[in-house]
Amino acid sequence: MKTLIVEDSTTLCAIYKAYLGGVGLELHAVHTLADAQSALMRVEPDLVLLDIHLPDGNGLDLLDNTAKMPSPPAVVVITGH
């Protein structure tokens, strides 16, 4: 399962990758909203783990892009707020 992790904290991103990599997911990680928008088309993920507070915007803005995809991925919103 292709999984896109959108998380600005490099520490949290490393934790997610360490755990999820152990269960056999194909992981792709980005740290900004702009990179996430680009990665959606490039990666075509099955699952997006989406942080809300990103340095260049609100992660929820990515939901419109995921909904317009031919095969929309499942999205799990994660936040410390």
mmJSON file of the N, C-alpha and C atoms, coordinates in Angstrom:
{"data_MODEL":{"atom_site":{
"group_PDB":["ATOM","ATOM","ATOM","ATOM","ATOM","ATOM","ATOM","ATOM","ATOM","ATOM","ATOM","ATOM","ATOM","ATOM","ATOM","ATOM","ATOM","ATOM","ATOM","ATOM","ATOM","ATOM","ATOM","ATOM","ATOM","ATOM","ATOM","ATOM","ATOM","ATOM","ATOM","ATOM","ATOM","ATOM","ATOM","ATOM","ATOM","ATOM","ATOM","ATOM","ATOM","ATOM","ATOM","ATOM","ATOM","ATOM","ATOM","ATOM","ATOM","ATOM","ATOM","ATOM","ATOM","ATOM","ATOM","ATOM","ATOM","ATOM","ATOM","ATOM","ATOM","ATOM","ATOM","ATOM","ATOM","ATOM","ATOM","ATOM","ATOM","ATOM","ATOM","ATOM","ATOM","ATOM","ATOM","ATOM","ATOM","ATOM","ATOM","ATOM","ATOM","ATOM","ATOM","ATOM","ATOM","ATOM","ATOM","ATOM","ATOM","ATOM","ATOM","ATOM","ATOM","ATOM","ATOM","ATOM","ATOM","ATOM","ATOM","ATOM","ATOM","ATOM","ATOM","ATOM","ATOM","ATOM","ATOM","ATOM","ATOM","ATOM","ATOM","ATOM","ATOM","ATOM","ATOM","ATOM","ATOM","ATOM","ATOM","ATOM","ATOM","ATOM","ATOM","ATOM","ATOM","ATOM","ATOM","ATOM","ATOM","ATOM","ATOM","ATOM","ATOM","ATOM","ATOM","ATOM","ATOM","ATOM","ATOM","ATOM","ATOM","ATOM","ATOM","ATOM","ATOM","ATOM","ATOM","ATOM","ATOM","ATOM","ATOM","ATOM","ATOM","ATOM","ATOM","ATOM","ATOM","ATOM","ATOM","ATOM","ATOM","ATOM","ATOM","ATOM","ATOM","ATOM","ATOM","ATOM","ATOM","ATOM","ATOM","ATOM","ATOM","ATOM","ATOM","ATOM","ATOM","ATOM","ATOM","ATOM","ATOM","ATOM","ATOM","ATOM","ATOM","ATOM","ATOM","ATOM","ATOM","ATOM","ATOM","ATOM","ATOM","ATOM","ATOM","ATOM","ATOM","ATOM","ATOM","ATOM","ATOM","ATOM","ATOM","ATOM","ATOM","ATOM","ATOM","ATOM","ATOM","ATOM","ATOM","ATOM","ATOM","ATOM","ATOM","ATOM","ATOM","ATOM","ATOM","ATOM","ATOM","ATOM","ATOM","ATOM","ATOM","ATOM","ATOM","ATOM","ATOM","ATOM","ATOM","ATOM","ATOM","ATOM","ATOM","ATOM","ATOM","ATOM","ATOM","ATOM","ATOM","ATOM","ATOM"],
"id":[1,2,3,4,5,6,7,8,9,10,11,12,13,14,15,16,17,18,19,20,21,22,23,24,25,26,27,28,29,30,31,32,33,34,35,36,37,38,39,40,41,42,43,44,45,46,47,48,49,50,51,52,53,54,55,56,57,58,59,60,61,62,63,64,65,66,67,68,69,70,71,72,73,74,75,76,77,78,79,80,81,82,83,84,85,86,87,88,89,90,91,92,93,94,95,96,97,98,99,100,101,102,103,104,105,106,107,108,109,110,111,112,113,114,115,116,117,118,119,120,121,122,123,124,125,126,127,128,129,130,131,132,133,134,135,136,137,138,139,140,141,142,143,144,145,146,147,148,149,150,151,152,153,154,155,156,157,158,159,160,161,162,163,164,165,166,167,168,169,170,171,172,173,174,175,176,177,178,179,180,181,182,183,184,185,186,187,188,189,190,191,192,193,194,195,196,197,198,199,200,201,202,203,204,205,206,207,208,209,210,211,212,213,214,215,216,217,218,219,220,221,222,223,224,225,226,227,228,229,230,231,232,233,234,235,236,237,238,239,240,241,242,243],
"type_symbol":["N","C","C","N","C","C","N","C","C","N","C","C","N","C","C","N","C","C","N","C","C","N","C","C","N","C","C","N","C","C","N","C","C","N","C","C","N","C","C","N","C","C","N","C","C","N","C","C","N","C","C","N","C","C","N","C","C","N","C","C","N","C","C","N","C","C","N","C","C","N","C","C","N","C","C","N","C","C","N","C","C","N","C","C","N","C","C","N","C","C","N","C","C","N","C","C","N","C","C","N","C","C","N","C","C","N","C","C","N","C","C","N","C","C","N","C","C","N","C","C","N","C","C","N","C","C","N","C","C","N","C","C","N","C","C","N","C","C","N","C","C","N","C","C","N","C","C","N","C","C","N","C","C","N","C","C","N","C","C","N","C","C","N","C","C","N","C","C","N","C","C","N","C","C","N","C","C","N","C","C","N","C","C","N","C","C","N","C","C","N","C","C","N","C","C","N","C","C","N","C","C","N","C","C","N","C","C","N","C","C","N","C","C","N","C","C","N","C","C","N","C","C","N","C","C","N","C","C","N","C","C","N","C","C","N","C","C","N","C","C","N","C","C"],
"label_atom_id":["N","CA","C","N","CA","C","N","CA","C","N","CA","C","N","CA","C","N","CA","C","N","CA","C","N","CA","C","N","CA","C","N","CA","C","N","CA","C","N","CA","C","N","CA","C","N","CA","C","N","CA","C","N","CA","C","N","CA","C","N","CA","C","N","CA","C","N","CA","C","N","CA","C","N","CA","C","N","CA","C","N","CA","C","N","CA","C","N","CA","C","N","CA","C","N","CA","C","N","CA","C","N","CA","C","N","CA","C","N","CA","C","N","CA","C","N","CA","C","N","CA","C","N","CA","C","N","CA","C","N","CA","C","N","CA","C","N","CA","C","N","CA","C","N","CA","C","N","CA","C","N","CA","C","N","CA","C","N","CA","C","N","CA","C","N","CA","C","N","CA","C","N","CA","C","N","CA","C","N","CA","C","N","CA","C","N","CA","C","N","CA","C","N","CA","C","N","CA","C","N","CA","C","N","CA","C","N","CA","C","N","CA","C","N","CA","C","N","CA","C","N","CA","C","N","CA","C","N","CA","C","N","CA","C","N","CA","C","N","CA","C","N","CA","C","N","CA","C","N","CA","C","N","CA","C","N","CA","C","N","CA","C","N","CA","C","N","CA","C","N","CA","C","N","CA","C","N","CA","C","N","CA","C"],
"label_alt_id":[null,null,null,null,null,null,null,null,null,null,null,null,null,null,null,null,null,null,null,null,null,null,null,null,null,null,null,null,null,null,null,null,null,null,null,null,null,null,null,null,null,null,null,null,null,null,null,null,null,null,null,null,null,null,null,null,null,null,null,null,null,null,null,null,null,null,null,null,null,null,null,null,null,null,null,null,null,null,null,null,null,null,null,null,null,null,null,null,null,null,null,null,null,null,null,null,null,null,null,null,null,null,null,null,null,null,null,null,null,null,null,null,null,null,null,null,null,null,null,null,null,null,null,null,null,null,null,null,null,null,null,null,null,null,null,null,null,null,null,null,null,null,null,null,null,null,null,null,null,null,null,null,null,null,null,null,null,null,null,null,null,null,null,null,null,null,null,null,null,null,null,null,null,null,null,null,null,null,null,null,null,null,null,null,null,null,null,null,null,null,null,null,null,null,null,null,null,null,null,null,null,null,null,null,null,null,null,null,null,null,null,null,null,null,null,null,null,null,null,null,null,null,null,null,null,null,null,null,null,null,null,null,null,null,null,null,null,null,null,null,null,null,null],
"label_comp_id":["MET","MET","MET","LYS","LYS","LYS","THR","THR","THR","LEU","LEU","LEU","ILE","ILE","ILE","VAL","VAL","VAL","GLU","GLU","GLU","ASP","ASP","ASP","SER","SER","SER","THR","THR","THR","THR","THR","THR","LEU","LEU","LEU","CYS","CYS","CYS","ALA","ALA","ALA","ILE","ILE","ILE","TYR","TYR","TYR","LYS","LYS","LYS","ALA","ALA","ALA","TYR","TYR","TYR","LEU","LEU","LEU","GLY","GLY","GLY","GLY","GLY","GLY","VAL","VAL","VAL","GLY","GLY","GLY","LEU","LEU","LEU","GLU","GLU","GLU","LEU","LEU","LEU","HIS","HIS","HIS","ALA","ALA","ALA","VAL","VAL","VAL","HIS","HIS","HIS","THR","THR","THR","LEU","LEU","LEU","ALA","ALA","ALA","ASP","ASP","ASP","ALA","ALA","ALA","GLN","GLN","GLN","SER","SER","SER","ALA","ALA","ALA","LEU","LEU","LEU","MET","MET","MET","ARG","ARG","ARG","VAL","VAL","VAL","GLU","GLU","GLU","PRO","PRO","PRO","ASP","ASP","ASP","LEU","LEU","LEU","VAL","VAL","VAL","LEU","LEU","LEU","LEU","LEU","LEU","ASP","ASP","ASP","ILE","ILE","ILE","HIS","HIS","HIS","LEU","LEU","LEU","PRO","PRO","PRO","ASP","ASP","ASP","GLY","GLY","GLY","ASN","ASN","ASN","GLY","GLY","GLY","LEU","LEU","LEU","ASP","ASP","ASP","LEU","LEU","LEU","LEU","LEU","LEU","ASP","ASP","ASP","ASN","ASN","ASN","THR","THR","THR","ALA","ALA","ALA","LYS","LYS","LYS","MET","MET","MET","PRO","PRO","PRO","SER","SER","SER","PRO","PRO","PRO","PRO","PRO","PRO","ALA","ALA","ALA","VAL","VAL","VAL","VAL","VAL","VAL","VAL","VAL","VAL","ILE","ILE","ILE","THR","THR","THR","GLY","GLY","GLY","HIS","HIS","HIS"],
"label_asym_id":["A","A","A","A","A","A","A","A","A","A","A","A","A","A","A","A","A","A","A","A","A","A","A","A","A","A","A","A","A","A","A","A","A","A","A","A","A","A","A","A","A","A","A","A","A","A","A","A","A","A","A","A","A","A","A","A","A","A","A","A","A","A","A","A","A","A","A","A","A","A","A","A","A","A","A","A","A","A","A","A","A","A","A","A","A","A","A","A","A","A","A","A","A","A","A","A","A","A","A","A","A","A","A","A","A","A","A","A","A","A","A","A","A","A","A","A","A","A","A","A","A","A","A","A","A","A","A","A","A","A","A","A","A","A","A","A","A","A","A","A","A","A","A","A","A","A","A","A","A","A","A","A","A","A","A","A","A","A","A","A","A","A","A","A","A","A","A","A","A","A","A","A","A","A","A","A","A","A","A","A","A","A","A","A","A","A","A","A","A","A","A","A","A","A","A","A","A","A","A","A","A","A","A","A","A","A","A","A","A","A","A","A","A","A","A","A","A","A","A","A","A","A","A","A","A","A","A","A","A","A","A","A","A","A","A","A","A","A","A","A","A","A","A"],
"label_entity_id":["1","1","1","1","1","1","1","1","1","1","1","1","1","1","1","1","1","1","1","1","1","1","1","1","1","1","1","1","1","1","1","1","1","1","1","1","1","1","1","1","1","1","1","1","1","1","1","1","1","1","1","1","1","1","1","1","1","1","1","1","1","1","1","1","1","1","1","1","1","1","1","1","1","1","1","1","1","1","1","1","1","1","1","1","1","1","1","1","1","1","1","1","1","1","1","1","1","1","1","1","1","1","1","1","1","1","1","1","1","1","1","1","1","1","1","1","1","1","1","1","1","1","1","1","1","1","1","1","1","1","1","1","1","1","1","1","1","1","1","1","1","1","1","1","1","1","1","1","1","1","1","1","1","1","1","1","1","1","1","1","1","1","1","1","1","1","1","1","1","1","1","1","1","1","1","1","1","1","1","1","1","1","1","1","1","1","1","1","1","1","1","1","1","1","1","1","1","1","1","1","1","1","1","1","1","1","1","1","1","1","1","1","1","1","1","1","1","1","1","1","1","1","1","1","1","1","1","1","1","1","1","1","1","1","1","1","1","1","1","1","1","1","1"],
"label_seq_id":[1,1,1,2,2,2,3,3,3,4,4,4,5,5,5,6,6,6,7,7,7,8,8,8,9,9,9,10,10,10,11,11,11,12,12,12,13,13,13,14,14,14,15,15,15,16,16,16,17,17,17,18,18,18,19,19,19,20,20,20,21,21,21,22,22,22,23,23,23,24,24,24,25,25,25,26,26,26,27,27,27,28,28,28,29,29,29,30,30,30,31,31,31,32,32,32,33,33,33,34,34,34,35,35,35,36,36,36,37,37,37,38,38,38,39,39,39,40,40,40,41,41,41,42,42,42,43,43,43,44,44,44,45,45,45,46,46,46,47,47,47,48,48,48,49,49,49,50,50,50,51,51,51,52,52,52,53,53,53,54,54,54,55,55,55,56,56,56,57,57,57,58,58,58,59,59,59,60,60,60,61,61,61,62,62,62,63,63,63,64,64,64,65,65,65,66,66,66,67,67,67,68,68,68,69,69,69,70,70,70,71,71,71,72,72,72,73,73,73,74,74,74,75,75,75,76,76,76,77,77,77,78,78,78,79,79,79,80,80,80,81,81,81],
"pdbx_PDB_ins_code":[null,null,null,null,null,null,null,null,null,null,null,null,null,null,null,null,null,null,null,null,null,null,null,null,null,null,null,null,null,null,null,null,null,null,null,null,null,null,null,null,null,null,null,null,null,null,null,null,null,null,null,null,null,null,null,null,null,null,null,null,null,null,null,null,null,null,null,null,null,null,null,null,null,null,null,null,null,null,null,null,null,null,null,null,null,null,null,null,null,null,null,null,null,null,null,null,null,null,null,null,null,null,null,null,null,null,null,null,null,null,null,null,null,null,null,null,null,null,null,null,null,null,null,null,null,null,null,null,null,null,null,null,null,null,null,null,null,null,null,null,null,null,null,null,null,null,null,null,null,null,null,null,null,null,null,null,null,null,null,null,null,null,null,null,null,null,null,null,null,null,null,null,null,null,null,null,null,null,null,null,null,null,null,null,null,null,null,null,null,null,null,null,null,null,null,null,null,null,null,null,null,null,null,null,null,null,null,null,null,null,null,null,null,null,null,null,null,null,null,null,null,null,null,null,null,null,null,null,null,null,null,null,null,null,null,null,null,null,null,null,null,null,null],
"Cartn_x":[0.855,0.0,0.901,0.718,1.488,0.904,1.772,1.343,2.153,1.441,2.07,1.941,3.068,3.098,3.362,2.445,2.595,2.746,3.979,4.284,5.499,5.359,6.473,7.525,7.172,8.132,8.961,10.264,11.114,11.189,11.066,11.084,9.855,8.67,7.447,7.45,7.928,7.985,8.869,9.992,10.883,10.213,9.454,8.736,7.69,6.908,5.89,6.534,7.637,8.303,8.869,9.432,9.998,8.904,7.784,6.693,6.006,5.624,4.855,5.691,6.975,7.851,7.932,7.745,7.79,6.574,5.517,4.319,4.167,5.21,5.231,4.619,4.408,3.858,4.966,4.628,5.549,5.372,6.404,6.273,6.934,6.244,6.76,6.448,7.437,7.223,7.56,6.728,6.97,6.689,7.216,7.142,6.385,5.905,5.169,3.913,3.004,1.776,2.089,3.001,3.371,3.951,4.816,5.391,4.329,3.37,2.287,1.431,1.144,0.337,1.039,2.344,3.116,3.167,3.348,3.495,2.21,1.058,-0.201,-0.241,0.14,0.102,1.256,2.396,3.574,3.454,3.009,2.969,1.662,0.547,-0.789,-1.011,-0.998,-1.061,-2.439,-2.416,-3.644,-4.102,-3.135,-3.383,-2.543,-3.14,-2.417,-2.555,-1.42,-1.405,-1.099,-2.045,-2.007,-1.989,-0.911,-0.827,-1.596,-2.178,-2.949,-2.053,-1.198,-0.374,0.949,1.044,2.247,2.862,4.148,4.791,4.258,3.676,3.193,1.682,0.955,-0.501,-1.166,-2.463,-3.294,-3.403,-3.031,-3.081,-4.459,-5.502,-6.861,-7.119,-6.331,-6.465,-6.135,-5.426,-5.066,-6.255,-7.275,-8.421,-9.146,-9.247,-9.873,-9.116,-7.786,-6.97,-7.139,-7.206,-7.355,-8.72,-9.75,-11.101,-11.236,-10.415,-10.497,-9.685,-8.964,-8.137,-9.017,-8.579,-9.365,-9.663,-8.69,-8.869,-8.467,-9.389,-9.04,-8.5,-7.419,-6.866,-7.671,-7.539,-8.052,-7.145,-7.733,-6.953,-7.187,-6.094,-6.147,-5.494,-6.26,-5.748,-5.092,-3.853,-3.099,-2.641,-2.744,-2.289,-2.027,-1.121,-0.839,-1.667,-2.52,-3.313,-4.749],
"Cartn_y":[-1.174,0.0,1.238,2.096,3.331,4.349,4.853,5.775,7.062,8.176,9.493,10.084,10.373,11.008,12.488,13.332,14.78,15.3,15.566,15.935,16.854,18.034,18.976,18.642,17.911,17.527,16.345,16.564,15.471,14.346,14.681,13.667,12.766,13.37,12.573,11.776,12.377,11.691,10.441,10.555,9.406,8.31,8.7,7.723,6.991,7.756,7.134,6.17,6.604,5.76,4.491,4.615,3.448,2.43,2.9,1.996,1.424,2.283,1.84,1.052,1.351,0.579,-0.879,-1.103,-2.45,-3.293,-2.668,-3.433,-3.542,-3.185,-3.433,-2.369,-1.166,-0.1,0.546,0.964,1.739,3.201,3.767,5.094,6.188,7.318,8.534,9.662,10.469,11.522,12.885,13.866,15.267,16.125,17.347,18.192,19.498,19.738,20.975,20.682,21.626,21.501,21.484,22.331,22.381,21.044,20.457,19.159,18.064,18.162,17.181,17.247,18.45,18.602,17.977,18.167,17.553,16.036,15.567,14.129,13.361,13.995,13.299,12.718,13.491,13.033,12.087,12.334,11.518,10.136,10.1,8.863,8.095,8.82,8.233,7.295,7.855,7.015,6.38,5.282,4.635,5.24,5.783,6.338,7.59,8.624,9.853,10.074,10.194,10.617,12.103,12.918,14.354,15.182,15.912,16.874,18.124,18.814,20.019,21.254,21.42,22.627,22.408,22.961,22.847,24.236,24.322,25.636,26.552,25.983,26.809,26.748,26.285,26.295,25.253,25.139,24.207,22.894,21.804,20.505,20.138,20.67,20.359,20.867,21.836,22.328,21.235,20.209,19.114,18.187,18.236,17.34,17.536,18.763,19.007,18.289,18.322,17.665,16.153,15.58,14.126,13.692,14.479,14.127,14.132,14.908,15.021,13.949,13.116,12.093,10.978,10.322,9.227,8.117,7.789,6.817,7.518,8.242,9.027,8.14,8.569,7.794,8.008,7.066,7.278,8.328,9.195,10.24,10.14,10.105,10.134,11.441,12.293,13.591,13.381,13.855,13.761,15.147,15.448,16.76,16.721,17.55,17.694,18.797,19.437,20.566,20.159],
"Cartn_z":[0.0,0.0,0.0,-0.992,-1.072,-0.086,0.78,1.828,1.742,1.732,1.724,3.117,3.737,5.047,4.827,5.299,5.189,6.612,7.007,8.39,8.405,9.016,9.03,10.082,11.105,12.144,11.643,11.495,11.025,12.054,13.337,14.384,14.283,14.194,14.063,12.767,11.719,10.426,10.531,11.209,11.383,12.215,13.23,14.051,13.205,12.437,11.579,10.589,9.984,8.998,9.629,10.821,11.49,11.81,12.295,12.649,11.405,10.5,9.335,8.34,8.276,7.405,7.836,9.126,9.658,9.329,8.845,8.478,6.962,6.238,4.806,3.913,4.43,3.59,2.765,1.567,0.726,1.135,1.757,2.365,1.542,1.476,0.854,1.842,2.155,3.148,2.56,2.908,2.538,3.765,3.74,4.926,4.723,3.513,3.247,2.433,2.45,1.665,0.175,-0.259,-1.682,-2.143,-1.333,-1.696,-1.693,-0.775,-0.717,-1.977,-2.452,-3.656,-4.855,-4.944,-6.04,-5.898,-4.675,-4.435,-4.71,-4.563,-4.822,-6.228,-7.205,-8.595,-8.911,-8.309,-8.579,-7.918,-6.682,-5.908,-6.101,-6.28,-6.345,-5.16,-3.936,-2.739,-2.526,-1.781,-1.33,-0.002,0.735,2.063,2.242,2.839,3.185,4.682,5.367,6.761,6.737,7.156,6.887,8.165,8.361,9.453,9.032,9.981,9.667,9.599,10.599,10.681,9.964,8.767,7.951,7.787,7.502,7.448,6.349,5.301,4.185,4.008,5.024,4.908,5.776,5.578,6.33,5.555,6.192,5.541,5.016,5.648,5.187,3.773,3.328,1.949,0.93,1.355,0.461,0.186,1.049,0.892,-0.431,-0.907,-2.207,-3.321,-3.24,-4.268,-4.224,-3.02,-2.93,-3.459,-3.195,-3.632,-5.15,-5.833,-7.296,-8.025,-7.277,-7.908,-8.473,-9.552,-10.13,-9.117,-8.294,-7.2,-5.907,-5.282,-4.093,-2.966,-2.354,-1.247,0.034,0.948,2.3,2.95,3.768,4.431,5.93,6.676,8.133,8.556,9.235,9.689,11.053,11.162,12.403,12.815,14.091,14.55,16.049,16.47,17.897,18.517,17.717,18.219,18.431],
"occupancy":[1.0,1.0,1.0,1.0,1.0,1.0,1.0,1.0,1.0,1.0,1.0,1.0,1.0,1.0,1.0,1.0,1.0,1.0,1.0,1.0,1.0,1.0,1.0,1.0,1.0,1.0,1.0,1.0,1.0,1.0,1.0,1.0,1.0,1.0,1.0,1.0,1.0,1.0,1.0,1.0,1.0,1.0,1.0,1.0,1.0,1.0,1.0,1.0,1.0,1.0,1.0,1.0,1.0,1.0,1.0,1.0,1.0,1.0,1.0,1.0,1.0,1.0,1.0,1.0,1.0,1.0,1.0,1.0,1.0,1.0,1.0,1.0,1.0,1.0,1.0,1.0,1.0,1.0,1.0,1.0,1.0,1.0,1.0,1.0,1.0,1.0,1.0,1.0,1.0,1.0,1.0,1.0,1.0,1.0,1.0,1.0,1.0,1.0,1.0,1.0,1.0,1.0,1.0,1.0,1.0,1.0,1.0,1.0,1.0,1.0,1.0,1.0,1.0,1.0,1.0,1.0,1.0,1.0,1.0,1.0,1.0,1.0,1.0,1.0,1.0,1.0,1.0,1.0,1.0,1.0,1.0,1.0,1.0,1.0,1.0,1.0,1.0,1.0,1.0,1.0,1.0,1.0,1.0,1.0,1.0,1.0,1.0,1.0,1.0,1.0,1.0,1.0,1.0,1.0,1.0,1.0,1.0,1.0,1.0,1.0,1.0,1.0,1.0,1.0,1.0,1.0,1.0,1.0,1.0,1.0,1.0,1.0,1.0,1.0,1.0,1.0,1.0,1.0,1.0,1.0,1.0,1.0,1.0,1.0,1.0,1.0,1.0,1.0,1.0,1.0,1.0,1.0,1.0,1.0,1.0,1.0,1.0,1.0,1.0,1.0,1.0,1.0,1.0,1.0,1.0,1.0,1.0,1.0,1.0,1.0,1.0,1.0,1.0,1.0,1.0,1.0,1.0,1.0,1.0,1.0,1.0,1.0,1.0,1.0,1.0,1.0,1.0,1.0,1.0,1.0,1.0,1.0,1.0,1.0,1.0,1.0,1.0,1.0,1.0,1.0,1.0,1.0,1.0],
"B_iso_or_equiv":[0.0,0.0,0.0,0.0,0.0,0.0,0.0,0.0,0.0,0.0,0.0,0.0,0.0,0.0,0.0,0.0,0.0,0.0,0.0,0.0,0.0,0.0,0.0,0.0,0.0,0.0,0.0,0.0,0.0,0.0,0.0,0.0,0.0,0.0,0.0,0.0,0.0,0.0,0.0,0.0,0.0,0.0,0.0,0.0,0.0,0.0,0.0,0.0,0.0,0.0,0.0,0.0,0.0,0.0,0.0,0.0,0.0,0.0,0.0,0.0,0.0,0.0,0.0,0.0,0.0,0.0,0.0,0.0,0.0,0.0,0.0,0.0,0.0,0.0,0.0,0.0,0.0,0.0,0.0,0.0,0.0,0.0,0.0,0.0,0.0,0.0,0.0,0.0,0.0,0.0,0.0,0.0,0.0,0.0,0.0,0.0,0.0,0.0,0.0,0.0,0.0,0.0,0.0,0.0,0.0,0.0,0.0,0.0,0.0,0.0,0.0,0.0,0.0,0.0,0.0,0.0,0.0,0.0,0.0,0.0,0.0,0.0,0.0,0.0,0.0,0.0,0.0,0.0,0.0,0.0,0.0,0.0,0.0,0.0,0.0,0.0,0.0,0.0,0.0,0.0,0.0,0.0,0.0,0.0,0.0,0.0,0.0,0.0,0.0,0.0,0.0,0.0,0.0,0.0,0.0,0.0,0.0,0.0,0.0,0.0,0.0,0.0,0.0,0.0,0.0,0.0,0.0,0.0,0.0,0.0,0.0,0.0,0.0,0.0,0.0,0.0,0.0,0.0,0.0,0.0,0.0,0.0,0.0,0.0,0.0,0.0,0.0,0.0,0.0,0.0,0.0,0.0,0.0,0.0,0.0,0.0,0.0,0.0,0.0,0.0,0.0,0.0,0.0,0.0,0.0,0.0,0.0,0.0,0.0,0.0,0.0,0.0,0.0,0.0,0.0,0.0,0.0,0.0,0.0,0.0,0.0,0.0,0.0,0.0,0.0,0.0,0.0,0.0,0.0,0.0,0.0,0.0,0.0,0.0,0.0,0.0,0.0,0.0,0.0,0.0,0.0,0.0,0.0],
"pdbx_formal_charge":[null,null,null,null,null,null,null,null,null,null,null,null,null,null,null,null,null,null,null,null,null,null,null,null,null,null,null,null,null,null,null,null,null,null,null,null,null,null,null,null,null,null,null,null,null,null,null,null,null,null,null,null,null,null,null,null,null,null,null,null,null,null,null,null,null,null,null,null,null,null,null,null,null,null,null,null,null,null,null,null,null,null,null,null,null,null,null,null,null,null,null,null,null,null,null,null,null,null,null,null,null,null,null,null,null,null,null,null,null,null,null,null,null,null,null,null,null,null,null,null,null,null,null,null,null,null,null,null,null,null,null,null,null,null,null,null,null,null,null,null,null,null,null,null,null,null,null,null,null,null,null,null,null,null,null,null,null,null,null,null,null,null,null,null,null,null,null,null,null,null,null,null,null,null,null,null,null,null,null,null,null,null,null,null,null,null,null,null,null,null,null,null,null,null,null,null,null,null,null,null,null,null,null,null,null,null,null,null,null,null,null,null,null,null,null,null,null,null,null,null,null,null,null,null,null,null,null,null,null,null,null,null,null,null,null,null,null,null,null,null,null,null,null],
"auth_seq_id":[1,1,1,2,2,2,3,3,3,4,4,4,5,5,5,6,6,6,7,7,7,8,8,8,9,9,9,10,10,10,11,11,11,12,12,12,13,13,13,14,14,14,15,15,15,16,16,16,17,17,17,18,18,18,19,19,19,20,20,20,21,21,21,22,22,22,23,23,23,24,24,24,25,25,25,26,26,26,27,27,27,28,28,28,29,29,29,30,30,30,31,31,31,32,32,32,33,33,33,34,34,34,35,35,35,36,36,36,37,37,37,38,38,38,39,39,39,40,40,40,41,41,41,42,42,42,43,43,43,44,44,44,45,45,45,46,46,46,47,47,47,48,48,48,49,49,49,50,50,50,51,51,51,52,52,52,53,53,53,54,54,54,55,55,55,56,56,56,57,57,57,58,58,58,59,59,59,60,60,60,61,61,61,62,62,62,63,63,63,64,64,64,65,65,65,66,66,66,67,67,67,68,68,68,69,69,69,70,70,70,71,71,71,72,72,72,73,73,73,74,74,74,75,75,75,76,76,76,77,77,77,78,78,78,79,79,79,80,80,80,81,81,81],
"auth_comp_id":["MET","MET","MET","LYS","LYS","LYS","THR","THR","THR","LEU","LEU","LEU","ILE","ILE","ILE","VAL","VAL","VAL","GLU","GLU","GLU","ASP","ASP","ASP","SER","SER","SER","THR","THR","THR","THR","THR","THR","LEU","LEU","LEU","CYS","CYS","CYS","ALA","ALA","ALA","ILE","ILE","ILE","TYR","TYR","TYR","LYS","LYS","LYS","ALA","ALA","ALA","TYR","TYR","TYR","LEU","LEU","LEU","GLY","GLY","GLY","GLY","GLY","GLY","VAL","VAL","VAL","GLY","GLY","GLY","LEU","LEU","LEU","GLU","GLU","GLU","LEU","LEU","LEU","HIS","HIS","HIS","ALA","ALA","ALA","VAL","VAL","VAL","HIS","HIS","HIS","THR","THR","THR","LEU","LEU","LEU","ALA","ALA","ALA","ASP","ASP","ASP","ALA","ALA","ALA","GLN","GLN","GLN","SER","SER","SER","ALA","ALA","ALA","LEU","LEU","LEU","MET","MET","MET","ARG","ARG","ARG","VAL","VAL","VAL","GLU","GLU","GLU","PRO","PRO","PRO","ASP","ASP","ASP","LEU","LEU","LEU","VAL","VAL","VAL","LEU","LEU","LEU","LEU","LEU","LEU","ASP","ASP","ASP","ILE","ILE","ILE","HIS","HIS","HIS","LEU","LEU","LEU","PRO","PRO","PRO","ASP","ASP","ASP","GLY","GLY","GLY","ASN","ASN","ASN","GLY","GLY","GLY","LEU","LEU","LEU","ASP","ASP","ASP","LEU","LEU","LEU","LEU","LEU","LEU","ASP","ASP","ASP","ASN","ASN","ASN","THR","THR","THR","ALA","ALA","ALA","LYS","LYS","LYS","MET","MET","MET","PRO","PRO","PRO","SER","SER","SER","PRO","PRO","PRO","PRO","PRO","PRO","ALA","ALA","ALA","VAL","VAL","VAL","VAL","VAL","VAL","VAL","VAL","VAL","ILE","ILE","ILE","THR","THR","THR","GLY","GLY","GLY","HIS","HIS","HIS"],
"auth_asym_id":["A","A","A","A","A","A","A","A","A","A","A","A","A","A","A","A","A","A","A","A","A","A","A","A","A","A","A","A","A","A","A","A","A","A","A","A","A","A","A","A","A","A","A","A","A","A","A","A","A","A","A","A","A","A","A","A","A","A","A","A","A","A","A","A","A","A","A","A","A","A","A","A","A","A","A","A","A","A","A","A","A","A","A","A","A","A","A","A","A","A","A","A","A","A","A","A","A","A","A","A","A","A","A","A","A","A","A","A","A","A","A","A","A","A","A","A","A","A","A","A","A","A","A","A","A","A","A","A","A","A","A","A","A","A","A","A","A","A","A","A","A","A","A","A","A","A","A","A","A","A","A","A","A","A","A","A","A","A","A","A","A","A","A","A","A","A","A","A","A","A","A","A","A","A","A","A","A","A","A","A","A","A","A","A","A","A","A","A","A","A","A","A","A","A","A","A","A","A","A","A","A","A","A","A","A","A","A","A","A","A","A","A","A","A","A","A","A","A","A","A","A","A","A","A","A","A","A","A","A","A","A","A","A","A","A","A","A","A","A","A","A","A","A"],
"auth_atom_id":["N","CA","C","N","CA","C","N","CA","C","N","CA","C","N","CA","C","N","CA","C","N","CA","C","N","CA","C","N","CA","C","N","CA","C","N","CA","C","N","CA","C","N","CA","C","N","CA","C","N","CA","C","N","CA","C","N","CA","C","N","CA","C","N","CA","C","N","CA","C","N","CA","C","N","CA","C","N","CA","C","N","CA","C","N","CA","C","N","CA","C","N","CA","C","N","CA","C","N","CA","C","N","CA","C","N","CA","C","N","CA","C","N","CA","C","N","CA","C","N","CA","C","N","CA","C","N","CA","C","N","CA","C","N","CA","C","N","CA","C","N","CA","C","N","CA","C","N","CA","C","N","CA","C","N","CA","C","N","CA","C","N","CA","C","N","CA","C","N","CA","C","N","CA","C","N","CA","C","N","CA","C","N","CA","C","N","CA","C","N","CA","C","N","CA","C","N","CA","C","N","CA","C","N","CA","C","N","CA","C","N","CA","C","N","CA","C","N","CA","C","N","CA","C","N","CA","C","N","CA","C","N","CA","C","N","CA","C","N","CA","C","N","CA","C","N","CA","C","N","CA","C","N","CA","C","N","CA","C","N","CA","C","N","CA","C","N","CA","C","N","CA","C","N","CA","C","N","CA","C","N","CA","C"],
"pdbx_PDB_model_num":[1,1,1,1,1,1,1,1,1,1,1,1,1,1,1,1,1,1,1,1,1,1,1,1,1,1,1,1,1,1,1,1,1,1,1,1,1,1,1,1,1,1,1,1,1,1,1,1,1,1,1,1,1,1,1,1,1,1,1,1,1,1,1,1,1,1,1,1,1,1,1,1,1,1,1,1,1,1,1,1,1,1,1,1,1,1,1,1,1,1,1,1,1,1,1,1,1,1,1,1,1,1,1,1,1,1,1,1,1,1,1,1,1,1,1,1,1,1,1,1,1,1,1,1,1,1,1,1,1,1,1,1,1,1,1,1,1,1,1,1,1,1,1,1,1,1,1,1,1,1,1,1,1,1,1,1,1,1,1,1,1,1,1,1,1,1,1,1,1,1,1,1,1,1,1,1,1,1,1,1,1,1,1,1,1,1,1,1,1,1,1,1,1,1,1,1,1,1,1,1,1,1,1,1,1,1,1,1,1,1,1,1,1,1,1,1,1,1,1,1,1,1,1,1,1,1,1,1,1,1,1,1,1,1,1,1,1,1,1,1,1,1,1]
}}}
